[in-house]
Amino acid sequence: VLTHGLLHDAGFPLHILSSVLLLVLIGRELEPQLGAGRFAALFGAALFAGSVCWLALHWRHGGAHLGPGAAISALLVVLARLY
């Protein structure tokens, strides 16, 4: 459930670049405010919650869920709430 955040589509390298870029840009603003431990816990919890929600919606049809999009979105929401 947590390892799907490490997977990326090799045929779409822009997906990897955009995920890393967003994580760096959001992380450098958010990590000093939360601390390293809370930032990592937030990222892991959001990754887990995103995968559980995806599984709940796609249980019968299957498919693939790739990348840390849910976790990056959660980090963006927390950053927006702080400002």
Secondary structure, 3 states (H helix, E strand, C coil): CCHHHHCCCCCCHHHHHHHHHHHHHHHHHHHHHHCHHHHHHHHHHHHHHHHHHHHHHHCCCCCCCCCCHHHHHHHHHHHHHHC
